[in-house]
Amino acid sequence: MSSTPEATRSRTIEWADPVATAAAGAEMAGLDYMRALTAGELPPAPIAVTMNMRPTELEEGRVVFVGEPGEEHYNPIGVVHGGYAATILDSVLGCAVHTTLPVGVAYTSLGLEVKYVRPISRDTGRVRAEGTVVHRDRRGSPNRRGLGQAPRHRHAHVDDLRRLSRPPSASTRPGDE
C-alpha cells in the first residue's frame, strides 16, 4: 500500500531534557514542582508534548489536565488509541499524588485499570481529566477518576494504585526505604 501526498501528514515535536527537569523537581515539594510545570517555569515532560496534554488546575491532592487528541493518536481502526486515555489518566493521577509529597519522596504506579466507555476521535475536541487523591498513607495511594469532555460525558474511568518511596541513600539498605 503506498501513500499519496494527500494522505500523508506530519507532526514535528520538540522537548527539553527530561532528566534536567526531573532533577530540578527532586529538589522541590511536589506541589511546588507541579506549580512550576503548570506556570511554564519548568518545561513539560516529553510525554505531555507527544500526547498534547497539560495541567490546567492544581491544588494539593487534585490536578486537572486537558488534552487535544488528534489523528496522530489514531489506532489502525480509525479512532484514538486507548493508550491516549490511559496515558492522560495515569498522568493526572500521578500528578495529583505528586502534589501531596514532600521533598525527597517519590511514587511509582503499581496498577492502572482503565474502563473505556466511548471512543475518542479527532472530532471529540478537548478532553478533560481530573485526578483526586482519595486516600494516602505513608506507603501508597489508591485513586479513581475519569476522562471526558464534561462531567457527565465520560470516555473512560480508571482505578489506580501508587507506591510511595524515598530514594535510597548511601546509609539506607535495600528494602529499608
Secondary structure, 3 states (H helix, E strand, C coil): CCCCHHHCCCCCCCCCCHHHHHHHHHCCCHHHHHHHHHCCCCCCCHHHHHHCEEEEEEECCEEEEEECCCHHHECCCCCECHHHHHHHHHHHHHHHHHCCCCCCCEEEEEEEEEEECCCCCCCCCCEEEEEEECCCCCCEEEEEEEEEEECCEEEEEEEEEEEEECCCCCCCCCCCC
